[in-house]
Amino acid sequence: MSSITVDLTENSDDLEDLPDVFLPSKSSSQSSDVCSSTSKSSLQSSKSLVNSGNEQINYKKKKVNDNNAAKQTQKMYRPGECMKYMTVEMHPTLVESWYCADVQREITASGAKINKNSSLCDTRLVLWSSMVEPTFTSNNGMVGLTPTKQPCEHGLYIASIEEIEEKLKTHTLSQHMAQAASLAGCPLTLVLYAVKDYFKSSGRKTNRHVLKIEPIDLEMALTDLLVTAKCDTIKTNTPNELALTIAQFTKAIAEAPYKNAKKAYDEQAEFYMRGDNKKCVTVAKSGDGVGMLWQQMIAVLPHSSLETSRAVCAKYKTLKSLYQALQEPNSVSIVADIGVTRSAAPGSKSRRLGNEFARKLHILFTAEDDAIQPPLALDNASLPIKKKTVYKKAVLEEVSQKEGHYLTLAYATANSYDLKGLKEALIQQKLYQPGTLKTQEVGDVVVANAVYSVGDEPRQIIFFKEGAVVFWNCTELEAKNVLDFVRPFEIESYPLEVVHKEREIMTYFYQPNVKSCHLQESCFVLVENGENSLEKYTFSHAMVQSVRLGAWEARLETLASSIRSHTALMESEGATRVEKKEVVRKLGELFSLRHRLTVESDLLDTPDFYWEEENLERLYSNTVAYFTIPRRTRVLNERLSHCVELLELLSSWAADRHHVRLEWMVIALILAEVCFELLHFFERALQNDWFWSGFDWDIKSDVKERAY
């Protein structure tokens, strides 16, 4: 007997591909008497297996169908999609009336449909129905489908004052609207149209004898209608206003199920905060949203970020768990060892949370009431004045080299270097030995160590692909010789004046009994008898950012000075002389400079290399702050924006001048054509006798002779 294997796991989605299973018939059961009891038991187990498999298949099919039906229902109620399933029921007489001329256009534009239903109980009614998914129903053993249309629980009653004038006069409008609502089976809203036209035409002197309803009478009747019959009223004056009213009601009725469901969901929460611009979350009784709220609380702490809050909340799900963990003796080290990843992608870089942030959390969650001092109300006079540290570019003559202090020079000489050719040239020169740092994360860098020693401190040069070089323990003469050697490998070299003017000068020394390198005033402090290669690279990287920014500042200053004359002419004479080609060229230079500043450089963000190295990141941030790179970058961006605006103004000015020149050329051509036409006209006039009818014959002959 061949066995059939049926995959009934949750992952088996192809239900139609299951093999057919044939069960034995009654005739074959008679021959089963000769079979053993083992065969009977195996047959029964096969039957039970198939039956259970069929039940699971039917259950899975039902679950899939229910999910599809739920998705379709949600789609039908979703704002924007719900209008496709709405139908406006109107009587043909009302649709063809003149004041409903714009209704069909507005309803079609909103996505709904209009159904001319002549079976409405009143020609002035406007009702709505929505399409729903048909479902099976069972009644007395009979299976049927539910209707696909579902009437909505509201309607409109369209009328003019002339049509209800008699009811207003006899005070029977409330009874009439109550009867209409009873026949329609839903509450109604009275929509009056052409109200202003009625009172305007009735108020004329020729029509005063037909005036039956005053405005005050109409207001009293509508107030009585609202109080007694609970029927609201809307006044419209034009067909467009009437069409917009019906379209607005259509949209409101279509979105009502979704809004009611949303309201019911929000009311289930003990409290909720909702707002797209505030990034708030909903916190329900079941706890949904508490995790997101907890993550937002961590993210707003000082020196925190989205990655930090995600890491903390992944380790400690609630505020209570973090509070209990911070009560332990070694809680700071445990929290500091939490891994922080930059993204959720696999293989992304990670680092420790760090001791500094962990200590802040420990102080925040373990502080006692006595340790928190209330803020004091101080006036400005009693506050100490903090002196602002102003960065000033150092000059080599002013740098005092103490004993044990060594010189560090940084130059930006070009837009980029050909590092491959430079490395080969250094090997051939045999004065410097190219090497690499101990990490492979640092790319586009060549580290050259001097082959010949001068003193105990080794000399080192770090070349960056961005077109900058940093000298450690090298004299100015040696730096000048190396810069001359590097010039053939430069791409888009800077002027020599800018290279020497925008250089950075620092000193460094070794300090014993320190755990890490740091910045002290205008000196780099290195660890004595330690591996300081990455720290040197970090200091060099920050200096390179400063010198590159200085070169770009000098370039912008040159561009700004070139257009300063145009602004002076605009101020003095009210006009300037500028060529379109020159303006476009300067705009290209400005946009190229902005591209290098914002796209090609790392001035606006910390490089990825420092993400895993907390100490190096702090060292890099402190050095960048010392050179005031963030403020200088912001100022440079603002100056670039100002120059771009000025050049765009000059470009429009040059374009206007060109257009004016073309207009004058066209005018000159038209004048020339008019002059030629006048000459031709005068020539033809000389040949006609009517022109000489009032002149003497001798004059006529004399003029003709001179003309020819």
C-alpha positions in Angstrom: 0.0 0.0 0.0 1.5 3.3 -1.1 1.6 6.1 1.4 0.6 9.7 0.7 2.3 12.6 2.5 0.2 15.7 2.9 1.9 18.9 4.1 -0.5 20.5 6.6 1.9 22.9 8.2 1.2 26.6 8.6 3.7 27.4 5.8 1.9 25.4 3.2 0.1 28.1 1.2 -0.6 26.2 -2.0 -3.9 24.5 -1.0 -4.9 23.7 -4.5 -1.8 21.6 -5.2 -2.7 19.0 -2.5 -3.0 15.4 -3.9 -6.4 13.7 -4.2 -7.1 11.1 -1.5 -9.4 8.2 -2.4 -11.1 6.4 0.5 -12.2 2.7 0.1 -15.9 2.2 -0.8 -18.5 -0.1 0.8 -17.9 -2.9 -1.7 -14.3 -3.1 -0.8 -15.1 -3.2 2.9 -16.5 -6.8 2.4 -13.1 -8.0 1.4 -11.6 -6.5 4.5 -12.8 -9.5 6.6 -9.8 -11.4 5.4 -7.4 -8.5 6.3 -5.6 -8.5 9.5 -6.4 -6.2 12.4 -3.2 -4.3 11.7 -4.6 -3.3 8.2 -7.8 -2.1 9.8 -6.0 0.0 12.3 -3.8 1.5 9.6 -6.8 2.3 7.5 -8.6 4.0 10.4 -5.5 6.1 11.2 -5.3 7.1 7.5 -9.0 8.2 7.6 -8.4 10.3 10.8 -5.3 11.8 9.3 -7.2 12.8 6.1 -10.1 14.2 8.1 -7.9 16.2 10.4 -6.0 17.5 7.4 -9.2 18.5 5.7 -10.3 20.4 8.8 -7.0 22.3 8.9 -7.3 23.1 5.2 -10.8 24.4 5.6 -9.8 26.4 8.7 -6.9 27.9 6.8 -9.1 28.8 3.8 -11.7 30.4 6.1 -9.0 32.4 7.9 -7.6 33.6 4.6 -11.1 34.6 3.4 -11.8 36.4 6.6 -8.6 38.3 6.4 -9.3 39.3 2.8 -12.8 40.4 3.7 -11.5 42.4 6.7 -8.9 44.1 4.4 -11.6 44.9 1.9 -13.8 46.3 4.6 -11.0 48.5 5.9 -10.3 49.7 2.4 -13.9 50.6 1.9 -14.0 52.7 5.1 -10.6 54.3 4.6 -10.7 58.1 3.9 -10.2 58.8 0.3 -11.2 55.3 -0.8 -14.6 55.4 0.8 -15.9 57.9 -1.7 -15.7 55.2 -4.5 -18.4 53.1 -2.7 -20.9 56.0 -2.0 -24.0 56.6 -4.1 -26.2 59.7 -4.0 -29.9 58.9 -4.4 -31.8 61.7 -6.1 -35.1 61.9 -7.9 -34.8 62.6 -11.6 -36.9 65.7 -11.3 -34.5 67.2 -8.7 -31.4 66.2 -10.8 -32.8 67.9 -13.9 -33.8 71.1 -12.1 -31.8 74.3 -12.9 -30.4 74.8 -9.4 -28.9 71.3 -9.4 -26.9 71.9 -12.5 -23.5 71.7 -10.7 -24.4 68.8 -8.4 -23.4 66.1 -10.8 -20.1 67.7 -11.6 -19.1 68.1 -7.9 -20.3 64.6 -6.9 -18.4 63.0 -9.8 -15.2 65.0 -8.9 -15.4 63.7 -5.4 -15.4 60.1 -6.6 -19.0 59.2 -5.7 -21.9 58.2 -8.0 -25.4 59.6 -8.6 -28.4 57.3 -8.9 -31.6 58.8 -10.4 -34.1 57.0 -8.2 -37.7 57.7 -9.1 -39.0 55.5 -6.3 -38.2 58.1 -3.6 -41.1 59.2 -1.6 -40.5 62.9 -2.2 -38.9 64.6 -5.2 -36.9 66.9 -3.0 -35.1 64.2 -1.0 -31.3 63.5 -1.3 -30.3 60.2 0.3 -27.1 58.2 0.4 -26.2 54.5 0.2 -22.9 52.7 0.5 -21.6 49.5 -1.1 -20.8 46.7 1.3 -19.4 43.2 0.9 -22.1 40.6 0.4 -22.3 37.9 3.1 -24.2 34.6 3.3 -27.2 34.3 5.6 -29.2 31.2 6.6 -33.0 31.5 7.3 -35.1 28.3 7.8 -32.5 26.2 6.0 -32.4 28.6 3.1 -29.0 30.2 2.2 -29.0 33.7 0.8 -26.9 36.8 0.2 -27.2 40.0 2.1 -27.9 43.1 0.0 -24.8 44.9 -1.3 -26.2 48.4 -0.7 -26.6 49.8 2.8 -28.7 53.0 3.3 -27.1 55.8 5.3 -28.7 57.3 8.3 -29.1 60.9 7.1 -30.6 62.8 4.2 -31.2 66.3 2.8 -34.4 68.0 1.8 -33.9 70.6 -1.0 -36.5 73.4 -1.3 -36.9 77.0 -2.1 -38.7 79.6 0.0 -41.5 79.8 -2.6 -42.1 76.0 -2.3 -42.4 76.2 1.5 -43.9 79.7 1.7 -47.4 78.4 2.5 -46.1 76.1 5.2 -44.1 79.0 6.8 -47.2 81.1 6.7 -49.4 78.5 8.4 -46.6 77.3 10.8 -46.8 73.7 9.5 -43.1 73.4 8.4 -42.1 71.4 11.4 -44.9 68.9 10.9 -44.1 68.6 7.2 -40.4 67.9 7.9 -41.2 65.3 10.5 -43.5 63.5 8.0 -40.7 63.6 5.4 -38.2 62.2 7.8 -40.6 59.4 8.8 -41.1 58.5 5.2 -37.4 58.7 4.4 -36.5 56.6 7.5 -33.7 58.9 8.6 -33.1 62.4 10.0 -33.2 65.2 7.5 -31.5 68.6 7.0 -33.4 71.3 5.3 -31.4 73.0 2.5 -32.8 76.4 1.3 -31.5 77.8 -2.0 -31.8 81.3 -3.6 -32.6 82.9 -0.2 -31.1 86.3 -1.1 -32.8 86.4 -4.5 -36.2 85.8 -2.9 -35.9 88.7 -0.5 -34.2 90.9 -3.1 -37.0 90.4 -5.6 -39.7 90.7 -3.0 -38.3 93.9 -1.6 -38.7 95.9 -4.8 -41.3 98.6 -5.0 -43.1 96.9 -7.9 -43.4 93.6 -5.9 -44.2 94.9 -2.4 -47.8 93.7 -2.7 -46.6 90.0 -3.1 -44.3 90.1 0.0 -45.6 87.4 2.3 -42.5 86.3 4.4 -40.2 88.7 6.2 -36.6 87.7 7.1 -37.5 87.7 10.8 -40.4 85.4 10.2 -38.1 83.0 8.3 -35.5 82.9 11.2 -38.3 82.3 13.7 -39.6 79.4 11.7 -36.2 77.8 11.3 -35.5 78.1 15.0 -38.8 76.5 15.8 -37.9 73.7 13.3 -34.6 73.1 15.0 -36.2 72.9 18.5 -39.4 71.0 17.8 -38.4 68.7 14.9 -34.6 68.6 15.6 -34.0 69.5 11.9 -31.1 71.7 11.0 -31.1 74.2 8.2 -28.5 75.3 5.6 -28.9 78.4 3.4 -27.5 78.5 -0.1 -27.7 81.2 -2.8 -26.2 79.8 -5.9 -26.2 76.4 -7.7 -22.5 76.0 -6.9 -23.1 76.5 -3.2 -25.8 73.9 -3.3 -23.6 71.4 -5.1 -20.7 72.0 -2.6 -23.1 71.4 0.3 -24.2 68.0 -1.1 -20.6 67.1 -1.9 -19.6 68.0 1.7 -22.4 65.9 3.2 -21.3 63.0 0.9 -17.8 63.1 2.2 -18.8 63.4 5.8 -21.2 60.5 5.6 -18.7 58.3 3.8 -16.0 58.9 6.4 -18.3 58.6 9.4 -17.7 54.8 10.0 -14.0 55.3 10.0 -14.1 58.3 12.4 -16.5 56.5 14.7 -14.2 53.5 14.9 -11.2 55.7 15.5 -13.1 57.5 18.3 -14.1 54.2 19.9 -10.5 53.0 19.8 -9.2 56.2 21.4 -11.9 56.1 24.1 -10.6 52.7 25.2 -7.3 54.2 26.3 -6.8 55.7 29.8 -5.1 58.6 28.2 -3.8 59.3 24.7 -1.7 61.9 23.0 -2.1 62.2 19.3 -0.5 64.7 16.8 1.5 64.2 13.7 3.7 67.2 14.3 4.4 66.3 17.9 5.4 62.6 17.3 3.1 61.5 20.2 1.9 58.0 20.8 -1.4 56.4 22.0 -1.2 54.6 25.3 -4.0 52.1 25.8 -5.2 50.2 28.8 -3.6 47.0 27.4 -0.2 48.7 27.4 0.1 49.4 23.7 2.3 52.4 23.1 4.0 52.4 26.5 7.2 51.1 24.9 7.2 53.9 22.4 6.6 56.5 25.1 9.4 55.0 27.2 11.7 55.3 24.2 10.8 58.9 23.6 11.5 59.7 27.3 15.1 58.3 27.0 15.6 60.1 23.6 15.0 63.6 25.1 17.8 63.2 27.8 21.0 65.3 27.2 23.6 63.7 24.9 21.0 61.0 23.9 19.9 59.9 20.5 17.5 57.6 18.8 20.0 54.8 18.7 20.8 55.2 22.4 17.1 55.2 23.4 16.5 52.1 21.3 19.4 50.2 22.9 18.4 51.2 26.5 14.7 50.3 25.9 15.7 46.9 24.3 17.7 46.0 27.4 15.1 47.4 30.0 11.6 47.2 28.7 10.1 49.6 31.3 11.1 52.4 33.6 10.7 50.2 36.6 13.2 47.6 35.3 15.8 50.3 34.6 15.3 51.8 38.1 15.7 48.4 39.8 18.9 47.7 37.7 20.4 51.0 38.7 20.1 50.2 42.4 22.7 47.5 42.1 26.4 48.2 43.1 27.9 47.6 39.6 24.9 49.1 37.7 27.0 51.8 36.0 29.3 49.3 34.3 26.4 47.1 33.3 24.5 49.9 31.7 27.7 51.2 30.1 28.3 47.9 28.3 25.0 48.1 26.4 25.6 47.8 22.7 24.4 50.7 20.6 24.0 50.1 16.8 23.6 52.8 14.2 20.8 50.9 12.3 18.8 47.7 12.6 20.5 46.3 9.4 22.6 43.2 9.9 26.3 43.8 10.1 25.9 47.4 11.2 28.5 49.0 13.4 28.0 49.0 17.2 29.7 50.6 20.2 29.2 50.7 24.0 26.8 53.1 25.6 29.6 54.5 27.6 30.3 55.4 31.2 29.4 59.0 30.9 25.8 58.4 29.8 25.4 55.5 32.3 26.6 57.7 35.2 24.0 60.3 34.1 21.2 57.7 34.2 22.4 56.5 37.6 22.4 60.0 39.1 19.0 60.7 37.6 17.3 57.6 38.9 19.0 57.3 42.3 19.0 60.9 43.4 17.4 61.6 46.8 15.2 64.5 47.7 17.9 66.2 49.7 20.4 66.0 46.9 18.1 68.1 44.6 18.5 71.8 45.2 15.7 74.1 44.2 16.6 76.7 41.5 17.5 80.1 42.9 16.0 83.3 41.5 19.0 85.4 40.6 19.2 88.6 38.8 21.5 89.2 35.9 23.9 91.3 38.0 24.6 88.5 40.4 25.3 85.9 37.7 29.0 85.3 37.0 30.1 86.3 33.5 31.6 83.4 31.6 34.3 84.4 29.2 33.9 83.1 25.7 36.8 81.2 24.2 37.7 82.8 20.9 39.7 80.8 18.5 42.6 82.7 16.9 44.8 81.2 14.1 48.3 80.7 15.5 51.4 82.2 13.8 54.6 80.3 13.8 56.6 83.2 15.2 54.2 83.4 18.2 54.3 79.7 19.0 56.6 79.2 22.0 58.1 75.7 21.8 59.0 74.7 25.4 61.3 71.8 26.1 59.6 68.6 25.2 57.1 70.3 23.0 57.0 69.4 19.3 55.6 71.2 16.3 52.5 70.1 14.3 51.7 71.7 10.9 48.7 71.2 8.7 48.3 72.4 5.1 45.5 72.1 2.5 47.1 72.3 -0.9 44.6 70.9 -3.3 41.1 69.5 -3.8 42.5 66.0 -3.6 45.7 63.9 -3.9 46.7 61.0 -6.1 47.6 58.8 -3.2 48.7 55.8 -5.3 51.2 57.8 -7.3 52.3 59.7 -4.2 53.0 56.4 -2.3 55.1 55.1 -5.2 57.1 58.3 -5.4 57.8 58.2 -1.6 59.2 54.7 -2.0 61.4 55.8 -4.8 62.6 58.9 -2.9 63.7 56.7 0.0 63.4 59.5 2.5 60.1 58.5 4.0 58.7 55.0 4.5 55.0 54.8 3.7 53.0 52.9 6.3 49.5 52.3 7.5 47.6 52.7 10.8 46.8 49.7 13.0 43.1 49.7 11.9 41.7 48.9 8.5 38.8 51.3 8.9 40.9 54.3 8.0 40.9 54.6 4.3 42.4 57.2 1.8 45.3 58.0 4.1 49.0 57.5 3.7 51.2 57.7 6.8 54.9 58.3 6.0 57.6 57.9 8.7 61.0 59.5 8.2 63.8 57.1 7.5 66.5 59.2 9.0 66.0 60.4 12.6 66.8 63.8 13.9 66.6 63.6 17.7 64.7 61.2 19.9 61.2 62.1 18.6 60.4 60.5 15.3 59.1 62.5 12.4 55.8 61.6 10.8 53.7 62.9 7.9 50.0 62.0 7.3 48.7 62.6 3.8 44.9 62.7 3.3 43.2 62.1 0.0 41.1 65.3 0.5 44.2 67.3 -0.5 45.7 68.0 3.0 48.8 67.0 4.8 49.8 67.1 8.5 53.4 67.2 9.7 54.4 65.9 13.1 57.7 67.1 14.5 58.8 68.5 11.2 60.4 71.9 10.6 58.9 74.5 8.3 61.7 74.1 5.8 61.1 70.3 5.7 57.4 70.9 5.3 58.0 73.3 2.4 60.2 70.7 0.6 57.6 68.1 1.0 54.9 70.4 -0.3 57.0 71.0 -3.4 57.4 67.3 -3.8 53.7 66.7 -3.5 52.6 69.3 -6.1 52.7 67.0 -9.1 50.2 64.6 -7.4 47.7 67.4 -6.6 44.3 67.6 -8.3 42.9 71.2 -8.6 45.7 72.9 -6.6 45.1 75.9 -4.4 47.2 79.1 -4.7 50.4 79.1 -2.7 49.3 82.2 -0.9 46.1 80.5 0.4 48.1 77.3 1.3 50.5 79.2 3.6 47.9 81.7 4.9 45.3 79.1 6.0 47.6 76.6 7.6 47.1 75.4 11.2 50.0 75.3 13.8 49.8 73.3 17.0 52.2 71.8 19.4 52.2 68.4 21.2 54.0 66.9 24.2 53.9 63.7 26.2 52.5 63.7 29.7 53.2 60.9 32.2 50.5 59.4 34.4 47.6 60.2 32.1 45.2 57.5 30.8 44.1 59.0 27.5 45.1 61.7 25.1 43.4 65.1 25.3 43.5 68.7 24.2 45.0 71.2 26.6 44.6 74.8 25.4 46.6 75.0 22.1 48.5 71.7 22.7 47.9 68.1 22.0 48.6 65.9 25.1 49.7 62.4 24.2 50.2 59.4 26.5 53.8 58.7 27.3 55.1 55.2 26.3 51.8 54.5 24.6 50.5 53.7 21.1 49.2 57.1 19.9 48.8 56.4 16.2 45.0 56.6 16.2 45.0 59.6 18.5 47.5 61.4 16.1 45.2 60.5 13.2 42.2 62.0 15.1 44.1 65.2 15.9 45.3 65.4 12.3 41.8 64.8 10.9 40.4 67.7 12.9 43.2 70.0 11.8 42.6 68.9 8.1 39.0 69.9 8.5 40.0 73.3 9.7 42.5 74.0 6.9 40.2 72.8 4.2 37.5 75.0 5.6 39.9 77.9 5.7 40.8 77.3 2.0 37.1 77.4 1.1 36.6 80.5 3.1 39.5 82.2 1.2 37.9 81.0 -2.1 34.6 82.5 -1.1 36.2 85.8 -0.1 37.8 86.0 -3.6 34.4 85.4 -5.3 32.7 87.9 -3.0 35.3 90.6 -3.7 34.8 90.0 -7.5 31.1 90.8 -7.3 31.5 93.6 -4.7 32.0 96.2 -7.5 28.6 95.3 -9.0 26.9 96.0 -5.7 28.7 99.3 -5.4 27.5 100.3 -8.9 24.0 99.2 -8.0 24.1 101.4 -4.9 25.5 104.5 -6.6 24.1 104.4 -10.1 21.1 102.2 -9.8 22.4 99.9 -12.5 25.4 97.7 -13.3 27.2 96.3 -16.3 27.4 92.5 -16.1 27.6 89.8 -18.7 25.3 86.7 -18.5 28.3 84.4 -19.2 30.3 85.8 -16.3 27.3 85.5 -13.9 26.8 81.9 -14.8 30.5 81.1 -14.4 30.5 82.6 -10.9 27.3 80.8 -10.0 28.9 77.5 -11.0 31.9 78.2 -8.8 29.6 78.9 -5.8 27.5 75.8 -6.3 30.7 73.8 -6.7 32.0 75.2 -3.4 28.7 74.4 -1.7 28.7 70.9 -3.0 32.2 70.3 -1.6 31.1 71.8 1.8 27.9 69.9 2.2 28.2 66.7 0.2 31.9 65.8 -0.2 33.1 66.7 3.3 32.4 65.5 6.8 32.0 68.9 8.3 28.3 68.6 9.0 28.5 65.2 10.8 30.9 63.0 12.7 32.7 60.5 10.4 31.6 56.9 10.7 35.2 55.8 11.8 34.6 57.3 15.2 31.3 55.5 15.8 32.9 52.5 17.4 35.6 54.4 19.2 34.0 56.5 22.0 37.3 58.0 23.2 38.4 59.0 19.7 34.9 60.5 19.0 35.2 62.6 22.1 38.7 63.6 21.1 37.6 64.5 17.6 34.6 66.5 18.8 36.7 68.5 21.3 39.3 69.4 18.7 36.7 70.3 16.1 35.1 72.6 18.7 38.5 74.2 19.5 38.9 75.2 15.8 35.2 76.5 15.9 34.5 74.4 12.8 30.6 74.1 13.3 30.2 77.9 13.7 32.6 78.6 10.7 30.6 76.0 8.6 27.3 77.7 9.5 28.7 81.2 8.6 30.2 79.9 5.4 26.8 78.4 4.4 25.1 81.7 5.1 27.6 83.7 3.1 27.2 81.2 0.2 23.5 81.7 0.3 23.9 85.5 0.3 26.3 85.4 -2.7 24.0 83.0 -4.6 21.0 85.4 -4.1 23.1 88.3 -5.3 24.3 86.5 -8.4 20.7 85.4 -9.2 19.7 89.0 -9.0 22.5 90.0 -11.4 21.5 87.1 -13.7 17.9 88.4 -13.9 19.3 91.9 -14.5 21.5 90.7 -17.3 18.6 88.8 -18.8 16.4 91.9 -18.7 19.1 94.0 -20.4 19.3 91.4 -23.2 15.5 91.4 -23.6 15.5 95.2 -23.7 18.3 95.2 -26.3 16.3 92.8 -28.5 13.2 94.9 -28.1 15.1 98.0 -29.3 16.4 96.1 -32.3 12.9 95.1 -33.2 11.7 98.7 -32.9 14.6 99.9 -35.1 13.7 97.3 -37.8 10.1 98.4 -37.7 11.1 102.0 -38.1 13.4 101.2 -41.0 10.5 99.3 -42.7 8.2 102.3 -42.1 10.7 104.7 -43.7 11.1 102.4 -46.8 7.3 102.2 -47.1 7.1 106.0 -46.9 9.7 106.4 -49.7 7.9 103.9 -51.9 4.6 105.8 -51.3 6.2 109.1 -52.2 7.7 107.6 -55.3 4.3 106.3 -56.4 2.6 109.6 -55.6 5.0 111.5 -57.9 3.8 109.4 -60.8 0.1 110.1 -60.3 -1.5 113.3 -61.8 -3.9 113.8 -58.8 -0.9 114.6 -56.7 0.0 117.5 -59.0 -3.5 118.8 -59.6 -2.9 121.9 -57.4 0.7 122.7 -58.6 2.0 124.6 -61.6 3.1 122.6 -64.6 6.6 123.9 -64.6 7.0 122.9 -60.9 5.7 119.4 -61.8 8.1 118.9 -64.6 11.0 120.2 -62.6 10.3 117.9 -59.6 9.9 114.9 -61.9 13.2 115.6 -63.6 15.0 115.8 -60.3 13.3 112.7 -59.1 14.4 110.7 -62.1 
